Amino acid sequence: MKISTLLCGAMLTMLPNFAMAQADPAQSEGQKTSDFGDIIVTAQRRAERLVDVPVSVNAISAEEMQVKQINSVFDLGKSVTSLRFEGQAPTFMPTLRGVGTLLLSGSLDASVPVYVDGVYLPNTRGMNFDLPGVNGMQVLKGPQGTLFGRNSTGGAILITTSEPSGTLTGRFKIGYAKYEDLRVQGYLSGPITDNIRAGLSVSYRKSDGYTKNIVTGADDDARAKMFNIRPDILLTNNEGLSVRLIYEHSYAFDTTALGLNNPDGFEGMTALAALFGLEKPIIATKPWQTSANSEPINRNVGDSGAAILNWEMSDELTLKNVTSYRADKNRFLADADLSQLSFFDVGNDVFYRTFSDEMTLNGKIGKLDYVAGLYYYWGKVWDADNGRAVFFGQPSTGGNFQHIKAETAAAFLDMTYEVAPNLFLTAGGRYSTERKDYSLVNSVTGLAIPIEDIPDIPDLNLPDHKRWNSFTPRAVVRYQIDAGSNVYASYSRGYKTGTYSGAAPVLIDPEHLDAYEVGFKHSSHRFSITSAAFYYDYRNVQVTAVDANNPARTNSVNADEARSFGAELEGSFRPTPEWSISMGVAYLNAKFVRFADAPKFVPSPDLPGTWTTVNVSADGTRMPRSPKWSGNFATSYDIDVGSGIVQLSANVNAATKNYNVANLGFPVGTYAEVGANISYTTADTHWRGELFVTNLTNHDRPQQYQGGPLGTYAIWAPPRVFGGSLSYNF
C-alpha cells in the first residue's frame, strides 16, 4: 500500500497535532505552557497562544525532544511535517515546503534561517545545538519577510535556551550508542546575587562513524567530534530592565556527510584510469561504504557573543535590543575520485565574520497590538576554494579566492487590530536595503589544472558590487470562532538576497516568493488540530547544482518562475491520560514553470563512462526536495509502576520519491523510518534512564543522490542504531 494512503487513512481516524505536547517546566519566553495546556509561541514577535497565531507553526517542547530523540536541530524533521534535511551534520540545509538552499558555499545563503534567542545565524556550517540548555524550538512555515527579514523565503527556525534561573537548577546527561557514539551534556544555573544570575551549558560528543572504507579497511570513516560551551549571565533590576550576556565556543569535526560512495559503479573513474594507464580503481557501491584513499576533513570552529537587553517600560510597552558578533572558520578536504588512486582531491577554507543589531518595540494601544523594529547586519566571507587541491598526486597551484562583504539595513512595522468582536486584521511590511561587494582572485576557470598551463587564460581579479532594495509586506485576517478555535487567511512575501556564484562568477538575482495561505486551528485539553492550504508564486528561484568539472564546487542559476500548492494536516490526541498520539501529513505539488537552462547530467560523448552537464528545459518538472506526500507519526504510553513512570514510545517518518538536487535524473526513493524507545523516570522526576533505537528496520536510503563528472555520488542516512542514556535533573 502506498505511503500516502496509509498516512491519509490514519489522519482521518485520529486528526491530531503535536502542539499539545507539554512544555518543560523551565521555559523561556519563546515557548511555555500555561496551567490550561496552552502552548505559547513568539512567531509574531510577541508571546501568544499557538492556536491564536495565524501562521503555520510547529512548537517542539523540551519534553517532546526527549521522547522523539530530537538530539539536535538536524532531527527536527522527525516531528515537523514538510521539513526536510537531505544532508548531514555539520552542514545544515533545511527545506520547508520545497523551499530551501540545495547546496551551501561561502557565497550562498540559506532560505530557512535559524535564530537562537533572537540572534540570526548566517553560517549554517558547523551548526551544533546538542545542548541541554535548549528548551524549545519553533518552526515557522512560509515566507517571513516582514518580521524576520531577508533570506526567509521558506520559513524560519527559532531556538530558545533557558535563561539563568533564580534558584539552583541543573541537568546532566550521558549517553552511549552503537559505533562508539558517546554524548555528555551538562547545564547548571543559579543566582550569584539578588540581581545577577548565571548559567553554563556544556556538551561533548565523539563518534567513530558507521562507514566502512574498503580501501583502507577502516570501519570508522565518517567520524564526528563536537564540543560546545556556552556561559550565560543575566543582570536584572527592580524596574523591568534585564541584560543577558552570552558567549559561545563551538568545535565541530564531522565527516558523516563525506562518507560518499558510488551506487551506480562510478564508471567514469574506471574510464579515466584506463585512459591514463592506471590500475583499475576500487569503487565502493554498497550502502555505508566508501573507497576514498584518505580520511576527509570537515571542521568548523566558531566563537560568538550576544547581548540581549529587555526593558518592560510599562505593562503595554516593551523595548528589546539584540546585539551579536560571530566568527567562524571552516576547513573542507576530500578525495574526489573516491578510489585508492591519488587522482585528485578537493578542498576549501571559508572564514566568516558577522555583526548584527536589532531593536524592537512591542506595544498595545486599546485594541491595537504592534511591533516596530530597526535592523542592521554586516558580514564578511572569505572563501578560498582551492579547486582540485591535488591532481595526479601533485598540488594544484590555482584556485578561487572569493571575498564577499554584505551590509544590510531594514525597518519594519507589523500591526494587528480587532476591528469587530473576534475579528482581527493584521498588516505589516519591511523595507530593506543591502549592498554586496565581491572580489575574485586567481580563478582556474573551473578546470582542475594549474592556470599557467592554460594558453590565453590570464589570472583574473574581479571586483564588483551591487545594491538591492526590497519591500516585503504581509496581510492577515483572523476570526476567532471560540476560545479554542481560529480560522485565518494570509498573504506574505519572502525575499532572498542576490549573490555571486561560480568559477567564472555570475551575478545571481534575488528571489521573491509570494504566499497565499488559509488555515484552521483548534485546541482543547485532549485534542488539537491544525490544517493549512497554501499557494506559492516563486520568481527568480536560486537553483544550485554541482559543477560538472569539479564536484566540490557549486554553481547557481536563476530559474525564472516556479509555482507550488499544497496542504498540511497535523494534530494530537490523548485517548487516555496515559496515552498520547501525534501525527502529520502533507501534500505538495511544486514545479518549475519556466526554467529554460536547467543543468542535467548526461553521458559524455568524449569519454565513455563519464558524465557532463547540458542545459535543458525543466519547465513542468518537480522541484528538488519536494516529495508529493510526506508525514510523521508518534505515540507514547505511560505506565505507573509506583516508584516512577515507564514510558513506551515509537515514531515513524516517511516521504515519497523526490529529487535531491536540481541535476535532473537522480531520484531518491520512497522511504519510511521507524524509531522507538523505552524510558523510566523516578517519581521525584530527578532521574531518567532510557533505551532507544533509530532506523529500526535498517532501511538503506540515500540522503543525497546526485550526478558528478565521474558518475553518481550518494550520502547514506545512518543505519540502525541502538543506544541508551542516563540523566539527572534538580
DRENGU-263974 format. One line per 2 residues: number of its first residue (from 1); for each residue z negated, y negated, x of C-alpha. Coordinates in steps of 0.5 Angstrom, whole numbers, plus 500, padded with zeros to 3 digits. Layout:
N
NUM = Z/Y/X  ...
This chain:
730
1 = 500/500/500  502/493/503
3 = 496/489/505  498/483/500
5 = 497/488/494  490/490/497
7 = 488/483/498  490/480/492
9 = 487/486/488  481/485/491
11 = 480/478/490  482/478/482
13 = 476/483/482  471/479/486
15 = 473/472/486  468/470/492
17 = 467/464/497  463/465/503
19 = 461/458/502  455/460/499
21 = 452/463/506  445/461/507
23 = 445/456/513  440/456/519
25 = 433/453/518  434/448/523
27 = 440/445/521  443/438/524
29 = 447/433/519  453/437/520
31 = 451/443/515  445/445/512
33 = 443/448/506  438/445/500
35 = 433/448/496  438/450/491
37 = 443/453/496  448/447/496
39 = 452/447/503  452/440/506
41 = 458/438/510  461/432/513
43 = 468/433/512  469/426/510
45 = 464/423/515  458/423/510
47 = 453/428/508  456/431/501
49 = 455/438/498  461/442/499
51 = 463/443/492  464/436/491
53 = 469/435/497  476/434/495
55 = 478/437/502  479/445/503
57 = 473/446/508  470/452/510
59 = 463/452/513  460/457/517
61 = 453/457/518  449/460/524
63 = 447/466/520  454/468/518
65 = 456/467/525  451/472/527
67 = 453/477/521  460/477/523
69 = 460/477/530  462/470/531
71 = 460/469/538  465/463/540
73 = 470/459/537  475/464/538
75 = 472/468/533  473/464/527
77 = 479/467/525  474/473/522
79 = 472/468/517  477/462/515
81 = 483/464/511  489/461/514
83 = 486/460/521  490/464/527
85 = 488/465/534  494/468/537
87 = 491/468/544  485/469/548
89 = 480/465/552  479/460/555
91 = 486/458/552  484/455/545
93 = 491/455/541  489/455/533
95 = 494/455/528  492/452/521
97 = 497/454/515  502/455/520
99 = 501/448/524  499/448/531
101 = 501/448/538  504/454/540
103 = 503/454/548  499/449/552
105 = 500/445/558  498/439/561
107 = 503/434/557  502/437/550
109 = 496/436/545  493/441/540
111 = 495/440/533  488/442/531
113 = 483/438/535  476/440/536
115 = 470/436/535  463/437/538
117 = 457/433/535  463/428/533
119 = 466/428/540  473/429/541
121 = 475/435/546  482/433/548
123 = 482/439/553  482/446/550
125 = 483/450/556  476/453/558
127 = 473/452/551  466/456/551
129 = 462/455/545  458/461/547
131 = 452/457/546  445/459/542
133 = 445/451/540  451/452/536
135 = 448/452/529  454/451/524
137 = 462/450/524  466/447/519
139 = 474/448/519  478/442/515
141 = 485/444/513  491/440/512
143 = 492/433/516  486/429/517
145 = 490/423/520  485/418/516
147 = 478/420/518  480/424/525
149 = 486/420/527  491/423/532
151 = 493/430/533  490/433/527
153 = 496/435/523  494/442/522
155 = 486/440/521  480/439/525
157 = 474/444/527  467/441/527
159 = 462/444/531  455/442/530
161 = 449/443/535  441/443/534
163 = 438/436/535  432/437/539
165 = 426/439/535  419/435/534
167 = 416/442/534  417/447/540
169 = 422/452/538  426/457/542
171 = 432/462/541  433/467/546
173 = 438/473/546  441/478/551
175 = 447/483/549  451/488/552
177 = 457/492/550  463/496/553
179 = 467/494/559  460/492/562
181 = 460/485/558  453/482/559
183 = 451/476/555  445/472/556
185 = 443/466/552  437/461/551
187 = 435/455/547  429/451/548
189 = 427/445/544  421/441/543
191 = 417/434/543  416/430/550
193 = 412/424/547  412/422/539
195 = 419/418/540  422/423/546
197 = 425/430/544  428/435/549
199 = 433/441/548  436/445/553
201 = 442/451/552  444/456/557
203 = 449/461/556  452/466/561
205 = 457/472/560  460/477/565
207 = 465/482/563  469/487/567
209 = 475/487/562  479/492/558
211 = 486/492/562  487/498/567
213 = 492/496/573  497/502/574
215 = 499/499/581  492/498/584
217 = 488/503/580  483/498/578
219 = 480/498/571  477/492/571
221 = 483/487/570  482/481/565
223 = 475/480/567  471/474/565
225 = 465/470/568  462/464/564
227 = 457/459/565  454/453/561
229 = 448/449/561  447/443/556
231 = 441/439/557  440/434/551
233 = 435/428/550  433/425/543
235 = 430/418/543  427/415/536
237 = 423/409/534  420/408/527
239 = 426/403/525  431/408/523
241 = 434/408/530  436/414/535
243 = 440/415/541  442/422/543
245 = 444/423/550  448/430/552
247 = 450/433/559  454/439/559
249 = 457/443/565  461/449/564
251 = 465/454/568  470/459/565
253 = 474/464/569  477/468/564
255 = 484/472/566  484/476/559
257 = 490/472/557  493/474/563
259 = 493/482/562  500/482/561
261 = 505/488/560  512/489/558
263 = 512/494/552  520/494/552
265 = 520/496/559  522/490/563
267 = 529/492/565  531/485/568
269 = 526/486/573  529/493/575
271 = 536/490/575  534/485/580
273 = 530/489/584  537/494/585
275 = 541/487/586  536/485/592
277 = 536/492/595  528/493/593
279 = 525/499/591  524/501/583
281 = 519/497/580  513/500/577
283 = 512/497/570  506/498/565
285 = 509/499/558  503/501/554
287 = 497/497/551  491/495/555
289 = 495/496/562  498/491/567
291 = 502/492/573  501/486/577
293 = 500/487/584  495/481/585
295 = 489/479/580  491/473/576
297 = 486/466/576  485/462/570
299 = 479/458/572  476/452/568
301 = 470/447/571  468/442/566
303 = 463/436/566  461/432/560
305 = 457/427/558  456/423/551
307 = 451/418/548  450/418/540
309 = 447/412/537  445/413/530
311 = 442/407/526  440/407/519
313 = 440/400/518  438/401/510
315 = 438/406/505  445/405/504
317 = 448/403/511  448/407/517
319 = 451/405/524  454/410/528
321 = 457/410/535  459/416/539
323 = 461/415/547  463/420/551
325 = 466/422/558  469/428/560
327 = 472/431/567  476/438/567
329 = 480/442/573  484/448/571
331 = 487/453/576  492/458/574
333 = 496/463/578  499/470/576
335 = 504/475/578  510/473/574
337 = 514/479/576  509/484/573
339 = 510/489/578  508/492/585
341 = 513/488/588  512/481/591
343 = 518/478/588  515/471/585
345 = 508/468/583  507/462/578
347 = 501/457/578  499/450/577
349 = 493/446/577  491/441/572
351 = 486/435/572  483/432/566
353 = 479/425/565  478/422/559
355 = 473/417/556  472/415/548
357 = 468/411/544  468/411/536
359 = 464/406/532  463/408/524
361 = 459/404/519  457/408/513
363 = 455/404/506  454/404/499
365 = 455/398/494  454/400/487
367 = 459/406/485  463/405/492
369 = 462/409/498  466/407/504
371 = 466/409/511  470/404/516
373 = 471/405/524  474/403/530
375 = 476/408/536  478/407/543
377 = 481/413/547  483/413/555
379 = 485/419/558  489/422/565
381 = 492/428/566  495/430/573
383 = 499/437/572  501/440/579
385 = 506/445/576  508/449/583
387 = 514/452/580  514/459/582
389 = 509/459/588  511/465/591
391 = 519/467/592  520/474/595
393 = 513/473/599  515/466/601
395 = 511/460/599  515/455/595
397 = 516/448/597  517/445/591
399 = 514/443/584  513/439/579
401 = 507/434/579  506/430/573
403 = 502/424/572  500/422/564
405 = 496/416/562  494/415/555
407 = 491/409/552  489/409/544
409 = 486/404/539  485/405/532
411 = 482/402/526  480/406/519
413 = 477/405/512  476/410/507
415 = 473/408/500  471/412/494
417 = 470/409/487  467/412/481
419 = 472/409/476  469/413/470
421 = 464/418/469  465/424/473
423 = 472/421/475  473/419/483
425 = 478/415/486  479/415/494
427 = 484/411/498  484/410/506
429 = 488/409/512  488/409/519
431 = 492/404/524  493/407/531
433 = 497/404/537  498/409/543
435 = 501/408/550  503/413/555
437 = 505/412/562  509/418/565
439 = 511/420/572  514/426/575
441 = 515/427/583  519/432/586
443 = 522/436/581  525/443/583
445 = 529/443/576  526/449/573
447 = 529/453/579  525/458/583
449 = 527/456/590  526/450/594
451 = 529/444/592  532/442/599
453 = 536/449/598  540/446/592
455 = 546/442/594  547/435/591
457 = 540/435/588  535/430/590
459 = 528/429/590  526/426/583
461 = 521/420/582  521/418/575
463 = 516/413/572  517/412/564
465 = 512/409/559  513/409/551
467 = 508/406/546  508/409/539
469 = 504/406/532  503/410/526
471 = 499/409/519  496/415/516
473 = 494/414/509  490/418/504
475 = 489/418/497  485/423/492
477 = 483/423/485  477/428/483
479 = 474/430/477  467/433/476
481 = 467/438/471  460/439/471
483 = 454/440/476  457/446/480
485 = 465/445/479  470/440/481
487 = 478/439/481  482/435/485
489 = 489/432/487  490/429/494
491 = 496/426/499  494/425/506
493 = 499/424/512  498/427/519
495 = 500/424/526  501/428/533
497 = 503/423/539  509/424/543
499 = 509/426/550  514/428/555
501 = 516/435/557  520/440/561
503 = 522/441/568  527/435/567
505 = 523/431/563  525/430/556
507 = 521/425/551  518/428/545
509 = 518/424/539  511/424/535
511 = 511/429/529  509/427/522
513 = 506/431/516  505/429/509
515 = 501/434/505  500/434/497
517 = 494/439/495  491/441/489
519 = 484/445/488  479/447/484
521 = 471/449/487  466/452/483
523 = 459/454/486  453/457/483
525 = 447/461/486  450/468/486
527 = 457/466/485  462/461/488
529 = 470/460/489  475/455/492
531 = 482/455/491  488/451/493
533 = 495/450/493  499/445/498
535 = 506/443/500  507/440/507
537 = 513/436/509  514/436/516
539 = 518/432/520  520/432/528
541 = 516/438/529  514/439/536
543 = 516/446/538  514/449/544
545 = 518/455/548  518/459/554
547 = 522/456/560  528/462/561
549 = 528/460/568  520/460/569
551 = 516/464/564  510/460/567
553 = 513/453/565  514/451/557
555 = 519/446/554  518/442/548
557 = 523/440/543  523/437/536
559 = 525/440/530  528/435/525
561 = 524/438/519  520/444/516
563 = 517/445/509  512/450/507
565 = 508/451/501  502/456/500
567 = 496/458/496  489/460/498
569 = 483/463/494  476/464/497
571 = 470/466/495  463/469/495
573 = 459/474/490  452/476/490
575 = 451/482/485  444/483/487
577 = 439/479/491  440/484/497
579 = 448/485/497  453/479/498
581 = 461/480/499  465/474/501
583 = 473/474/501  479/470/502
585 = 487/471/501  492/466/503
587 = 500/466/501  504/462/506
589 = 512/460/506  513/456/512
591 = 520/455/514  524/450/518
593 = 529/446/514  533/443/520
595 = 533/446/527  539/446/530
597 = 538/447/537  532/453/537
599 = 531/457/543  533/464/543
601 = 532/469/548  539/474/548
603 = 541/479/554  544/475/560
605 = 552/477/561  551/476/568
607 = 546/481/570  544/487/565
609 = 537/488/563  535/480/564
611 = 535/475/559  537/468/558
613 = 536/463/552  541/460/548
615 = 541/454/543  542/457/536
617 = 541/454/529  534/456/526
619 = 535/453/519  531/457/514
621 = 527/461/519  520/462/518
623 = 516/458/523  511/461/528
625 = 504/464/527  506/463/519
627 = 504/470/516  506/471/509
629 = 500/474/507  493/474/511
631 = 486/475/509  479/477/510
633 = 473/481/507  466/481/509
635 = 460/485/506  453/486/507
637 = 447/489/504  439/488/506
639 = 434/494/506  427/492/506
641 = 423/497/510  416/494/510
643 = 416/492/517  422/488/516
645 = 429/488/514  435/492/516
647 = 442/489/514  448/493/514
649 = 455/489/514  462/490/515
651 = 468/485/516  476/486/515
653 = 481/481/518  488/482/516
655 = 495/479/516  503/481/515
657 = 508/480/520  509/474/524
659 = 513/471/530  508/469/535
661 = 512/463/539  519/459/537
663 = 523/464/541  526/468/535
665 = 527/475/535  520/478/537
667 = 515/479/531  508/481/531
669 = 507/487/526  502/487/520
671 = 495/489/522  488/490/519
673 = 482/490/524  475/492/522
675 = 468/491/525  461/493/523
677 = 454/492/525  447/494/523
679 = 441/490/525  433/490/524
681 = 429/483/523  422/483/523
683 = 418/481/517  416/475/521
685 = 423/473/523  422/473/530
687 = 425/479/533  432/481/531
689 = 436/487/534  443/490/532
691 = 448/495/534  456/493/533
693 = 463/495/533  469/491/533
695 = 476/493/532  473/500/529
697 = 480/503/529  482/501/536
699 = 488/498/533  493/496/539
701 = 496/490/537  499/484/541
703 = 496/477/540  502/474/543
705 = 509/477/544  515/473/547
707 = 521/474/551  522/472/558
709 = 528/472/563  526/479/565
711 = 524/482/559  518/481/554
713 = 511/480/555  505/482/551
715 = 498/480/551  494/485/547
717 = 488/484/543  481/487/545
719 = 481/495/544  475/498/540
721 = 468/495/543  461/498/542
723 = 455/494/543  448/491/542
725 = 443/485/543  436/483/542
727 = 434/476/540  427/473/540
729 = 426/466/536  420/462/535
